[in-house]
Structure formats: structure tokens, C-alpha cells
Amino acid sequence: MSTKGESKSSKAISMPKQINLGRKGNYWTIKAKSGPHDKETSMALGLVIRDFAKVATTLREAKEILNNGEVKVNGVIRTSHQFPTGIFDVVSIENQKLYFRILLDDKQRLLVKKLDKNSLEKVSKVTSKTMTGKGIQITTNDGRVYTGVKASVGDSLKIKLPEGKVEEVLEFKEGAVAYLTKGAHCSEMANVKGIVEGTARRAKLVKLSNEKEDFETIAENVFVIGKGKAALMEMH
């Protein structure tokens, strides 16, 4: 008799490359469900709690913490150990005064950075823009959908947590501060110095500058996080 639905388990040896865990230490790992982040850019909340934040030592302990409603992702209680978390998400365990933000390392792998205090904001990148019966609708990298917000693809939204209200549109333009999500400069912050529009044969290019050098990358690799000194300080 055939099995219905997708597998709920995953072998550690075949873990997605964005998850930086030893593949030989354990036979099984935690597989993220479908959710706000796709499978190529996320990891399960159970891994965050057990393997990165070290709040639990076993999956049983991690499930107990989650079932007790102690864990919030972006200010919302999450109880599933398979809930997907991705870049710039805020994971908080308030009764233990532990707060974390999901970032990237220089090899495009997700990491969990401890924060000194809980963050009540995050940034999301606008990935698509469509016309609907209710007006122009934009969608972000973490599955948020807004209507009536004036933003273009490539811009970012500063979002208040947990309401999800857009506080500010961070435009993708010269002078913006960007976080690099792919390429040789992945996980670095840089200032946008110029944008070269793409053609049918070439992707849009972005000219950037950091404290060490000037360089270029494609627009897909650029995630605007602020402007000037107003960029999120937790990135440092």
C-alpha cells in the first residue's frame, strides 16, 4: 500500500545546503514544513531551538518547549517543530529572556545570532508585484502580502512585530544600505553606489562599496535593510 503525502522525516546526509549541521552525527534531522519561507531558504524551528540556540538537547525537549507556547517567531507563538524560519526572522523565548535573529554566514548558510534584547521589527524584501481587483498587491520573500503599499520589486519593508504592519518602505536605490545574501560577499553589509539596469541578456547589476573595496553583484543578491546609519544594528 502506497504512502500518502510527503515524508515528514529527512536524513541528515541529504539536508539542504543552507543548514550548517554535521551530517554524520545523526542519521535523521528535522524537515521543515511548507510555510512563509521556501525549502531552499529556511530551516525547521526545532533545529533552531535544539541545535543552534541549544535551548533543548533532544527533539522531545524541543517539542515540549514549543507545545507550552514558550517560543515566538516574529512575535507570534509557534508550536510546530517543523515551522520554517528564514533570514531576518526573530525567534524569542521570553520566559528565558533569550532572543535570536536568523542571518547568513559567508557560505550562504543560515545561522542563529543571539540578540541582547527582543527586536520588535524585521525587514522583508519585495519579490513580486501584481495587479488585483483590490489594487496593486506586493508579496515579500517571507510570504507576506500587502495591498496599497507603494513599493517596487527589490525594495524592502520595515515591518513592526507582531502586527506585521509596514512602518517604512526602504527603497532599492543609491545610498541604501544592503545585506548581501549570495555571492563572494555573502553576509556582508555594503552601501549601494549605483544600479545598472539589465537587458534581455544581462541581469540588473548593483554597484556597492564597503570599508574595504568597491564591487558589483546582481540585484538578486541584494537585500536592502536601511539607509545610512538607520540600518538594523543587529546585523553587525
MARBA-3410 file (N, C-alpha, C, O; in Angstrom, 1 decimal):
236
0.8,-1.2,0.0,0.0,0.0,0.0,0.9,1.2,0.0,1.8,1.3,0.8 ~ 0.6,2.2,-0.9,1.4,3.4,-1.0,1.2,4.4,0.1,0.2,4.4,0.8 ~ 2.3,5.2,0.4,2.2,6.2,1.4,1.6,7.5,0.8,1.9,7.9,-0.3 ~ 0.7,8.1,1.6,0.0,9.3,1.1,0.7,10.6,1.7,1.1,10.6,2.9 ~ 0.9,11.6,0.9,1.5,12.8,1.4,3.0,12.7,1.4,3.6,11.6,1.2
3.7,13.9,1.7,5.1,13.9,1.6,5.7,13.3,2.9,5.0,13.3,4.0 ~ 7.0,12.9,2.9,7.6,12.4,4.1,7.8,13.4,5.1,8.1,14.6,4.8 ~ 7.6,13.1,6.4,7.8,14.0,7.5,9.2,13.9,8.1,9.5,14.7,9.0 ~ 10.0,13.0,7.6,11.3,12.8,8.1,12.3,13.1,7.0,12.0,13.0,5.8 ~ 13.6,13.4,7.4,14.6,13.6,6.4,16.0,13.1,7.0,16.3,13.3,8.2
16.7,12.5,6.1,18.1,12.0,6.5,19.0,13.2,6.6,19.0,14.1,5.7 ~ 19.9,13.2,7.6,20.9,14.2,7.8,21.8,14.3,6.6,22.3,15.4,6.2 ~ 22.1,13.2,6.0,23.0,13.2,4.8,22.5,14.0,3.6,23.3,14.5,2.8 ~ 21.2,14.2,3.6,20.6,14.9,2.4,20.0,16.2,2.9,19.1,16.8,2.2 ~ 20.5,16.8,4.0,20.0,18.1,4.5,20.3,19.2,3.4,21.3,19.1,2.8
19.3,20.1,3.3,19.6,21.3,2.4,20.9,21.9,2.8,21.3,22.0,3.9 ~ 21.6,22.5,1.8,22.9,23.0,2.0,22.9,24.3,2.8,24.0,24.7,3.4 ~ 21.8,24.9,3.0,21.7,26.2,3.8,21.7,25.9,5.3,21.8,26.8,6.1 ~ 21.6,24.6,5.7,21.7,24.2,7.1,23.0,23.7,7.5,23.5,22.7,6.9 ~ 23.7,24.4,8.3,25.1,24.1,8.7,25.2,23.2,9.9,25.5,23.7,11.0
24.9,22.0,9.7,25.0,21.0,10.8,25.7,19.7,10.3,25.7,19.4,9.1 ~ 26.4,19.1,11.2,27.1,17.9,10.8,26.2,16.8,10.3,25.2,16.5,10.9 ~ 26.5,16.3,9.1,25.7,15.3,8.5,25.9,13.8,9.0,25.2,12.9,8.6 ~ 27.0,13.7,9.7,27.4,12.3,10.2,27.1,12.1,11.7,27.2,10.9,12.1 ~ 26.8,13.1,12.4,26.5,12.9,13.8,25.2,12.3,14.1,25.1,11.5,15.0
24.1,12.6,13.3,22.8,12.0,13.5,22.3,11.4,12.1,22.7,11.9,11.1 ~ 21.5,10.4,12.2,21.0,9.8,11.0,19.8,10.6,10.5,19.7,10.8,9.2 ~ 19.0,11.1,11.4,17.8,11.8,11.0,17.9,13.3,11.4,18.6,13.6,12.4 ~ 17.2,14.1,10.7,17.1,15.5,11.0,15.7,16.0,10.9,14.8,15.1,10.7 ~ 15.4,17.2,11.2,14.0,17.8,11.2,13.8,18.4,9.8,14.5,19.3,9.4
12.7,18.0,9.2,12.3,18.6,7.9,11.3,19.7,8.1,10.3,19.5,8.7 ~ 11.6,20.9,7.5,10.7,22.0,7.6,9.4,21.8,6.7,9.5,21.2,5.6 ~ 8.3,22.2,7.3,7.0,22.2,6.5,7.0,23.3,5.5,7.9,24.2,5.5 ~ 6.0,23.3,4.6,5.7,24.5,3.8,5.3,25.6,4.6,4.6,25.4,5.6 ~ 5.6,26.8,4.3,5.3,28.0,5.1,5.7,29.3,4.5,5.8,29.4,3.3
6.0,30.3,5.3,6.4,31.6,4.8,7.7,31.6,4.0,7.9,32.5,3.2 ~ 8.6,30.7,4.3,9.8,30.6,3.5,9.9,29.3,2.7,9.3,28.3,3.2 ~ 10.5,29.3,1.6,10.6,28.1,0.8,11.7,27.2,1.4,12.5,27.6,2.2 ~ 11.8,26.0,0.9,12.7,25.0,1.5,14.2,25.3,1.2,15.0,24.8,2.0 ~ 14.4,26.1,0.2,15.8,26.4,-0.1,16.4,27.6,0.7,17.6,27.8,0.7
15.5,28.3,1.5,16.0,29.4,2.3,15.6,29.3,3.7,15.6,30.4,4.4 ~ 15.2,28.2,4.2,14.7,28.1,5.6,15.2,26.8,6.3,15.8,25.9,5.7 ~ 15.0,26.8,7.6,15.2,25.6,8.4,14.1,25.5,9.5,13.5,26.5,9.9 ~ 13.9,24.3,9.9,12.9,24.0,10.9,13.1,24.7,12.2,14.3,24.8,12.7 ~ 12.1,25.1,12.9,12.2,25.8,14.2,12.8,24.8,15.2,13.5,25.3,16.1
12.5,23.6,15.1,13.1,22.6,16.0,14.6,22.6,16.0,15.3,22.4,17.0 ~ 15.2,22.8,14.8,16.6,22.8,14.7,17.2,24.1,15.3,18.3,24.1,15.9 ~ 16.5,25.2,15.2,16.9,26.5,15.8,17.0,26.3,17.3,18.0,26.7,17.9 ~ 16.0,25.7,17.9,15.9,25.5,19.4,16.9,24.5,19.9,17.6,24.8,20.9 ~ 17.0,23.4,19.2,17.9,22.3,19.7,19.3,22.4,19.3,20.2,22.3,20.1
19.6,22.7,18.0,20.9,22.6,17.5,21.7,23.9,17.4,22.9,23.9,17.5 ~ 21.0,25.0,17.3,21.7,26.3,17.2,21.6,27.1,18.5,22.6,27.6,19.0 ~ 20.4,27.3,19.0,20.2,28.1,20.3,20.6,27.2,21.5,20.9,27.8,22.6 ~ 20.6,25.9,21.4,21.0,25.0,22.4,20.0,25.1,23.7,20.5,24.9,24.8 ~ 18.8,25.5,23.4,17.8,25.6,24.5,17.3,24.2,24.9,17.0,24.0,26.1
17.3,23.2,24.0,17.0,21.9,24.3,18.1,20.9,23.8,18.9,21.3,22.9 ~ 18.2,19.8,24.4,19.2,18.8,24.0,18.7,17.7,23.1,19.4,17.0,22.4 ~ 17.4,17.5,23.2,16.7,16.5,22.4,15.5,17.0,21.7,15.0,18.1,22.1 ~ 15.0,16.3,20.7,13.8,16.8,20.0,12.6,16.7,20.9,11.7,17.5,20.8 ~ 12.6,15.7,21.8,11.5,15.6,22.8,11.4,16.9,23.7,10.3,17.4,23.9
12.5,17.4,24.1,12.6,18.6,24.9,12.1,19.8,24.1,11.4,20.7,24.6 ~ 12.6,19.9,22.8,12.2,21.0,22.0,10.7,21.0,21.7,10.1,22.1,21.8 ~ 10.1,19.8,21.5,8.7,19.8,21.3,7.9,20.2,22.6,6.9,20.9,22.5 ~ 8.4,19.8,23.7,7.8,20.2,25.0,7.8,21.7,25.2,6.8,22.3,25.6 ~ 8.9,22.4,24.9,9.0,23.8,25.0,8.0,24.5,24.0,7.4,25.5,24.3
8.0,24.0,22.8,7.1,24.5,21.8,5.6,24.3,22.2,4.8,25.3,22.0 ~ 5.3,23.1,22.6,3.9,22.8,23.0,3.4,23.7,24.2,2.2,23.9,24.3 ~ 4.3,24.2,25.0,4.0,25.0,26.1,3.8,26.5,25.7,3.5,27.3,26.5 ~ 4.0,26.8,24.4,3.7,28.1,23.9,4.8,29.1,24.3,4.6,30.3,24.4 ~ 6.0,28.6,24.5,7.1,29.4,25.0,7.9,30.1,23.9,8.7,31.1,24.1
7.7,29.7,22.7,8.5,30.2,21.5,7.7,31.0,20.6,6.6,30.6,20.2 ~ 8.2,32.2,20.3,7.6,33.0,19.3,8.5,33.3,18.1,9.7,33.4,18.3 ~ 7.9,33.3,16.9,8.6,33.6,15.7,8.0,34.9,15.2,6.8,34.9,14.8 ~ 8.8,36.0,15.1,8.3,37.3,14.7,7.1,37.7,15.6,6.1,38.3,15.1 ~ 7.1,37.4,16.9,6.1,37.8,17.8,4.9,37.0,17.9,4.0,37.3,18.7
4.8,35.9,17.1,3.7,35.0,17.1,4.1,33.6,17.6,5.1,33.1,17.2 ~ 3.3,33.1,18.6,3.6,31.8,19.1,3.5,30.7,18.1,2.5,30.6,17.3 ~ 4.5,29.9,18.0,4.6,28.8,17.1,4.8,27.5,17.9,5.7,27.4,18.7 ~ 4.0,26.5,17.6,4.1,25.2,18.3,4.6,24.1,17.5,4.9,23.0,18.1 ~ 4.8,24.2,16.2,5.3,23.1,15.4,6.8,23.2,15.3,7.4,24.2,15.0
7.4,22.0,15.5,8.9,21.9,15.4,9.3,22.0,14.0,10.5,22.1,13.7 ~ 8.4,21.8,13.0,8.7,21.9,11.6,8.4,23.2,11.0,8.5,23.4,9.7 ~ 8.0,24.2,11.8,7.7,25.5,11.2,9.0,26.1,10.6,10.0,26.1,11.2 ~ 8.9,26.6,9.3,10.1,27.1,8.7,10.5,28.5,9.1,9.7,29.4,9.2 ~ 11.8,28.7,9.4,12.3,30.0,9.8,13.3,30.4,8.7,14.1,29.6,8.2
13.4,31.7,8.4,14.4,32.2,7.4,15.0,33.5,7.8,14.9,34.0,8.9 ~ 15.7,34.0,6.8,16.5,35.2,7.0,15.7,36.4,7.6,14.6,36.7,7.2 ~ 16.3,37.0,8.7,15.8,38.1,9.4,14.6,37.8,10.4,14.1,38.7,11.0 ~ 14.2,36.6,10.4,13.2,36.2,11.4,13.7,36.4,12.8,14.9,36.2,13.0 ~ 12.8,36.7,13.7,13.2,36.9,15.1,12.5,35.8,15.9,11.3,35.6,15.9
13.4,35.0,16.6,12.9,33.9,17.4,13.1,34.3,18.9,14.2,34.6,19.3 ~ 12.1,34.3,19.7,12.2,34.7,21.1,11.6,33.7,22.0,10.5,33.1,21.8 ~ 12.3,33.5,23.2,11.8,32.6,24.2,11.8,33.5,25.5,12.8,33.6,26.2 ~ 10.7,34.2,25.7,10.6,35.3,26.6,10.8,34.9,28.1,11.4,35.6,28.8 ~ 10.3,33.7,28.5,10.4,33.3,29.9,11.9,33.0,30.3,12.2,33.0,31.4
12.7,32.8,29.2,14.2,32.6,29.5,15.0,33.8,29.1,16.2,33.8,29.2 ~ 14.3,34.9,28.6,14.9,36.1,28.1,16.0,35.8,27.1,17.1,36.3,27.1 ~ 15.6,35.0,26.1,16.5,34.6,25.0,15.9,35.1,23.7,14.7,34.8,23.4 ~ 16.7,35.8,22.9,16.2,36.3,21.7,17.3,36.1,20.6,18.5,36.3,20.8 ~ 16.8,35.7,19.4,17.7,35.4,18.3,17.2,35.9,17.0,16.0,36.1,16.8
18.1,36.2,16.1,17.7,36.6,14.7,18.4,35.6,13.7,19.6,35.3,13.9 ~ 17.7,35.2,12.7,18.2,34.3,11.7,19.0,35.2,10.6,18.4,36.1,10.1 ~ 20.3,34.9,10.5,21.1,35.6,9.5,21.8,34.6,8.6,21.4,33.4,8.5 ~ 22.8,35.0,7.9,23.6,34.1,7.0,25.1,34.2,7.3,25.5,35.2,7.9 ~ 25.8,33.1,7.0,27.2,33.2,7.1,27.8,33.4,5.7,27.1,33.6,4.7
29.1,33.4,5.6,29.7,33.8,4.3,29.6,32.7,3.2,30.1,32.9,2.1 ~ 29.0,31.5,3.6,28.8,30.5,2.7,27.3,30.2,2.4,26.9,29.2,1.9 ~ 26.5,31.3,2.6,25.1,31.3,2.3,24.3,30.3,3.2,23.2,29.9,2.9 ~ 24.9,29.9,4.4,24.2,29.0,5.3,23.5,29.9,6.4,24.1,30.9,6.8 ~ 22.4,29.4,6.8,21.7,30.1,7.9,22.4,29.9,9.2,22.9,28.9,9.6
22.4,31.0,10.0,23.0,31.0,11.4,22.0,31.7,12.3,21.1,32.5,11.9 ~ 22.2,31.4,13.6,21.3,32.0,14.6,22.1,32.9,15.5,23.0,32.4,16.2 ~ 21.8,34.2,15.4,22.6,35.2,16.2,21.8,35.6,17.4,20.6,36.0,17.3 ~ 22.4,35.5,18.6,21.8,35.9,19.8,21.7,37.4,19.9,22.7,38.1,19.6 ~ 20.6,38.0,20.3,20.4,39.4,20.5,20.4,39.7,22.0,20.1,38.9,22.8
20.8,41.0,22.3,20.8,41.4,23.7,19.4,41.6,24.2,19.2,41.5,25.4 ~ 18.5,42.0,23.3,17.1,42.2,23.7,16.2,41.8,22.6,16.6,41.7,21.4 ~ 14.9,41.7,22.9,13.9,41.3,21.9,13.8,42.4,20.8,13.8,43.6,21.2 ~ 13.7,42.0,19.5,13.6,43.0,18.5,12.1,43.0,18.0,11.5,42.0,17.9 ~ 11.6,44.2,17.9,10.2,44.4,17.5,10.0,44.8,16.0,9.0,45.3,15.6
11.1,44.5,15.2,11.0,44.8,13.8,11.8,43.9,13.0,12.8,43.3,13.5 ~ 11.5,43.7,11.8,12.3,43.0,10.8,12.1,43.6,9.4,11.3,44.4,9.2 ~ 12.9,43.1,8.5,12.8,43.6,7.1,12.5,42.5,6.2,12.9,41.3,6.4 ~ 11.6,42.7,5.2,11.2,41.7,4.2,11.4,42.3,2.9,11.1,43.5,2.7 ~ 11.9,41.6,1.9,12.2,42.0,0.6,11.0,41.8,-0.3,10.4,40.7,-0.3
10.6,42.8,-1.1,9.5,42.7,-2.1,10.0,41.9,-3.3,11.0,42.2,-3.9 ~ 9.3,40.7,-3.5,9.8,39.8,-4.6,8.9,39.8,-5.8,9.3,39.4,-6.9 ~ 7.6,40.3,-5.6,6.7,40.3,-6.8,5.6,41.4,-6.6,5.4,41.8,-5.5 ~ 5.1,41.8,-7.7,4.1,42.9,-7.7,3.1,42.6,-8.8,3.4,42.5,-9.9 ~ 1.8,42.5,-8.4,0.8,42.2,-9.4,-0.5,43.1,-9.2,-0.7,43.7,-8.1
-1.3,43.2,-10.2,-2.5,43.9,-10.2,-3.6,43.0,-9.9,-3.8,42.0,-10.5 ~ -4.4,43.3,-8.9,-5.6,42.5,-8.5,-6.8,43.4,-8.5,-6.8,44.6,-8.7 ~ -8.0,42.8,-8.2,-9.2,43.5,-8.2,-9.3,44.6,-7.1,-10.0,45.5,-7.1 ~ -8.4,44.4,-6.1,-8.4,45.3,-4.9,-7.2,46.3,-5.0,-7.1,47.2,-4.2 ~ -6.5,46.3,-6.1,-5.4,47.2,-6.3,-4.1,46.5,-6.5,-4.1,45.3,-6.8
-3.0,47.2,-6.4,-1.7,46.6,-6.6,-1.3,45.8,-5.4,-1.3,46.3,-4.3 ~ -0.9,44.6,-5.6,-0.6,43.6,-4.5,0.9,43.3,-4.6,1.4,42.9,-5.6 ~ 1.6,43.4,-3.4,3.0,43.0,-3.4,3.2,41.8,-2.5,2.5,41.7,-1.5 ~ 4.2,41.0,-2.8,4.5,39.8,-2.0,5.9,39.9,-1.6,6.8,40.3,-2.4 ~ 6.3,39.5,-0.4,7.6,39.5,0.1,8.3,38.2,0.2,7.6,37.1,-0.1
9.6,38.1,0.5,10.3,36.9,0.5,9.8,35.9,1.6,10.1,34.7,1.5 ~ 9.2,36.5,2.6,8.7,35.6,3.7,7.2,35.4,3.6,6.5,35.2,4.7 ~ 6.6,35.5,2.4,5.2,35.2,2.2,4.2,36.2,2.7,3.0,35.9,2.7 ~ 4.6,37.4,3.0,3.7,38.4,3.4,3.1,39.1,2.2,3.8,39.3,1.2 ~ 1.8,39.4,2.2,1.1,40.0,1.1,0.4,41.3,1.6,-0.2,41.4,2.6
0.7,42.4,0.8,0.1,43.7,1.1,-0.5,44.3,-0.1,-0.1,44.1,-1.2 ~ -1.6,45.0,0.1,-2.3,45.8,-0.9,-2.3,47.3,-0.5,-2.6,47.6,0.6 ~ -2.0,48.1,-1.5,-2.0,49.6,-1.2,-0.7,50.1,-0.7,-0.6,51.3,-0.4 ~ 0.3,49.3,-0.6,1.7,49.7,-0.2,2.5,50.1,-1.4,2.6,49.3,-2.3 ~ 3.0,51.3,-1.5,3.7,51.8,-2.6,5.2,51.3,-2.6,6.0,52.0,-1.9
5.5,50.2,-3.2,6.8,49.7,-3.2,7.0,48.9,-4.5,6.1,48.4,-5.1 ~ 8.3,48.8,-4.9,8.7,48.1,-6.1,9.4,46.9,-5.8,9.9,46.7,-4.7 ~ 9.5,46.0,-6.8,10.3,44.8,-6.6,11.7,45.1,-6.3,12.3,45.9,-7.1 ~ 12.3,44.6,-5.3,13.7,45.0,-4.9,13.7,45.9,-3.7,14.7,45.9,-3.0 ~ 12.6,46.6,-3.5,12.6,47.4,-2.2,12.4,46.5,-1.0,12.1,45.3,-1.2
12.6,47.0,0.2,12.3,46.2,1.4,11.3,47.0,2.2,11.1,48.2,2.1 ~ 10.6,46.2,3.1,9.6,46.8,4.0,10.1,46.6,5.4,10.5,45.5,5.8 ~ 10.1,47.7,6.2,10.4,47.6,7.6,9.1,47.3,8.3,8.1,48.1,8.2 ~ 9.0,46.1,9.0,7.8,45.6,9.5,7.8,45.6,11.0,8.7,45.2,11.6 ~ 6.7,46.1,11.6,6.5,46.1,13.0,6.0,44.7,13.5,5.1,44.2,12.9
6.6,44.2,14.5,6.2,42.9,15.0,5.4,43.1,16.4,5.8,44.0,17.1 ~ 4.4,42.2,16.6,4.0,41.1,15.8,2.9,41.5,14.8,2.4,40.6,14.1 ~ 2.5,42.7,14.8,1.3,43.1,14.0,1.5,42.9,12.5,0.6,42.6,11.7 ~ 2.8,43.0,12.0,3.0,42.8,10.6,2.7,44.1,9.8,2.7,44.1,8.6 ~ 2.6,45.2,10.5,2.3,46.5,9.9,3.6,47.1,9.3,4.6,47.0,9.9
3.4,47.6,8.0,4.6,48.2,7.4,4.8,49.6,7.9,4.0,50.5,7.9 ~ 6.0,49.8,8.5,6.4,51.1,9.1,7.1,52.0,8.1,6.9,53.2,8.2 ~ 7.8,51.4,7.2,8.6,52.2,6.2,8.9,51.3,5.0,9.2,50.2,5.1 ~ 8.9,52.0,3.9,9.4,51.3,2.6,10.9,51.8,2.5,11.2,52.9,2.4 ~ 11.8,50.8,2.4,13.2,51.0,2.2,13.5,50.8,0.7,13.6,49.7,0.2
13.7,51.9,0.0,13.8,51.9,-1.4,15.2,51.3,-1.9,16.2,51.6,-1.3 ~ 15.1,50.5,-2.9,16.3,50.0,-3.6,16.9,51.0,-4.5,16.5,51.1,-5.7 ~ 17.8,51.9,-4.0,18.3,53.0,-4.8,19.7,53.3,-4.2,20.1,52.8,-3.2 ~ 20.3,54.2,-4.9,21.7,54.7,-4.5,21.6,55.3,-3.1,20.7,56.1,-2.8 ~ 22.5,54.9,-2.2,22.5,55.4,-0.8,22.0,54.5,0.2,22.1,54.6,1.4
21.3,53.4,-0.3,20.7,52.4,0.6,21.8,51.5,1.2,22.9,51.3,0.6 ~ 21.5,51.0,2.3,22.4,50.0,2.9,21.9,48.6,2.6,20.7,48.3,2.9 ~ 22.7,47.7,2.1,22.3,46.4,1.7,23.0,45.3,2.4,24.2,45.5,2.8 ~ 22.3,44.2,2.6,22.9,43.0,3.1,23.0,42.0,2.0,22.0,41.8,1.3 ~ 24.1,41.4,1.7,24.3,40.5,0.6,24.0,39.1,1.0,24.5,38.5,2.0
23.1,38.5,0.2,22.6,37.1,0.5,23.2,36.0,-0.3,22.9,34.9,0.0 ~ 24.0,36.4,-1.3,24.6,35.4,-2.2,25.9,35.9,-2.7,26.2,37.1,-2.5 ~ 26.7,35.1,-3.3,28.0,35.5,-3.9,29.2,35.6,-3.0,29.1,35.2,-1.8 ~ 30.3,36.2,-3.5,31.5,36.2,-2.8,31.4,37.1,-1.5,32.2,36.9,-0.6 ~ 30.5,38.0,-1.5,30.4,38.9,-0.3,29.2,38.6,0.5,28.7,39.4,1.3
28.7,37.4,0.4,27.5,37.0,1.2,27.7,37.2,2.7,28.8,37.0,3.3 ~ 26.7,37.7,3.3,26.6,38.1,4.8,27.2,39.4,5.1,27.2,39.9,6.3 ~ 27.8,40.1,4.1,28.4,41.4,4.3,27.4,42.5,4.1,26.4,42.4,3.5 ~ 27.6,43.7,4.7,26.8,44.9,4.5,27.6,45.9,3.6,28.8,46.0,3.8 ~ 26.9,46.5,2.8,27.6,47.5,1.9,26.6,48.6,1.5,25.4,48.4,1.6
27.2,49.7,1.0,26.4,50.8,0.5,26.1,50.7,-1.0,27.1,50.4,-1.7 ~ 24.9,51.0,-1.4,24.6,51.0,-2.8,25.1,52.2,-3.5,24.7,53.3,-3.1 ~ 26.0,52.1,-4.4,26.6,53.3,-5.1,25.9,53.5,-6.5,26.1,54.7,-7.0 ~ 25.3,52.6,-7.0,24.6,52.8,-8.3,24.0,51.5,-8.8,24.3,50.4,-8.3 ~ 23.0,51.6,-9.7,22.3,50.5,-10.3,22.3,50.6,-11.8,22.0,51.6,-12.4
22.8,49.5,-12.4,22.8,49.4,-13.9,21.7,48.5,-14.3,21.7,47.3,-14.1 ~ 20.7,49.1,-15.0,19.6,48.3,-15.5,20.0,47.2,-16.4,20.9,47.3,-17.1 ~ 19.3,46.1,-16.3,19.6,44.9,-17.0,19.0,44.9,-18.4,18.3,45.9,-18.8 ~ 19.4,44.0,-19.2,18.9,43.8,-20.6,18.4,42.4,-20.8,18.3,41.7,-19.8 ~ 18.0,42.1,-22.0,17.4,40.8,-22.3,18.5,39.7,-22.0,18.1,38.5,-21.8
19.8,40.1,-22.1,20.8,39.1,-22.0,21.6,39.2,-20.6,22.3,38.3,-20.3 ~ 21.4,40.3,-19.9,22.2,40.5,-18.7,21.3,41.0,-17.6,20.4,41.8,-17.8 ~ 21.5,40.4,-16.4,20.7,40.8,-15.2,21.1,42.2,-14.8,22.1,42.7,-15.1 ~ 20.2,42.8,-14.0,20.4,44.1,-13.4,21.6,44.0,-12.5,21.7,43.1,-11.6 ~ 22.6,44.9,-12.6,23.8,44.9,-11.7,23.7,46.1,-10.7,23.1,47.1,-10.9
24.3,45.8,-9.6,24.3,46.8,-8.5,25.8,47.1,-8.1,26.6,46.2,-7.9 ~ 26.1,48.4,-8.1,27.5,48.8,-7.7,27.4,49.0,-6.2,26.6,49.8,-5.7 ~ 28.4,48.4,-5.5,28.4,48.5,-4.0,29.7,48.9,-3.5,30.8,48.7,-4.2 ~ 29.8,49.4,-2.2,31.0,49.7,-1.6,31.0,49.4,-0.1,30.0,49.7,0.5 ~ 32.0,48.8,0.4,32.1,48.6,1.8,33.4,49.2,2.3,34.0,50.0,1.6
33.8,48.9,3.5,35.0,49.6,4.1,36.3,49.2,3.4,37.3,49.8,3.5 ~ 36.3,48.0,2.7,37.5,47.5,2.0,37.6,47.8,0.5,38.7,48.0,0.0 ~ 36.5,47.7,-0.2,36.5,47.7,-1.6,35.2,48.1,-2.3,34.2,48.2,-1.6 ~ 35.3,48.4,-3.6,34.1,48.6,-4.4,33.9,47.3,-5.2,34.9,46.7,-5.7 ~ 32.7,46.9,-5.4,32.4,45.7,-6.2,31.0,45.7,-6.8,30.2,46.6,-6.5
30.7,44.7,-7.6,29.4,44.6,-8.3,28.8,43.3,-8.0,29.5,42.3,-7.8 ~ 27.5,43.2,-8.0,26.8,41.9,-8.0,25.5,42.1,-8.6,25.1,43.2,-9.0 ~ 24.7,41.0,-8.8,23.4,41.1,-9.5,22.4,41.5,-8.4,22.6,41.3,-7.2 ~ 21.3,42.1,-8.8,20.3,42.6,-7.9,19.7,41.6,-7.1,19.3,41.8,-5.9 ~ 19.6,40.4,-7.6,19.0,39.2,-6.8,19.7,39.0,-5.5,19.1,38.5,-4.5
21.0,39.3,-5.4,21.8,39.1,-4.2,21.7,40.2,-3.2,22.3,40.1,-2.1 ~ 21.0,41.3,-3.5,21.0,42.5,-2.7,19.7,42.5,-1.9,18.6,42.4,-2.5 ~ 19.8,42.7,-0.6,18.7,42.8,0.3,18.8,44.1,1.1,19.6,44.3,2.0 ~ 18.0,45.1,0.7,18.1,46.4,1.3,17.6,46.3,2.8,16.5,45.8,3.0 ~ 18.4,46.9,3.7,18.0,46.8,5.1,17.9,48.2,5.8,17.5,48.2,7.0
18.2,49.2,5.1,18.1,50.5,5.7,18.7,51.6,4.8,19.0,51.4,3.7 ~ 18.9,52.7,5.4,19.6,53.8,4.7,20.5,54.6,5.7,20.0,54.9,6.8 ~ 21.7,54.8,5.4,22.6,55.5,6.3,22.8,54.7,7.6,23.0,53.5,7.5 ~ 22.9,55.4,8.7,23.1,54.8,10.0,21.8,54.2,10.6,21.8,53.6,11.7 ~ 20.7,54.2,9.8,19.4,53.7,10.3,19.3,52.2,10.0,18.3,51.7,10.4
20.3,51.6,9.4,20.2,50.2,9.2,20.1,49.4,10.5,20.6,49.9,11.5 ~ 19.5,48.2,10.5,19.3,47.5,11.7,20.7,47.1,12.3,21.5,46.6,11.7 ~ 20.9,47.5,13.6,22.2,47.4,14.2,22.5,45.9,14.6,23.6,45.6,14.8 ~ 21.4,45.0,14.6,21.7,43.6,15.0,22.5,42.9,13.9,23.0,41.8,14.1 ~ 22.7,43.6,12.7,23.4,42.9,11.6,24.9,42.9,11.9,25.6,42.1,11.3
25.4,43.8,12.7,26.8,44.0,12.9,27.4,42.8,13.8,28.6,42.8,14.0
END
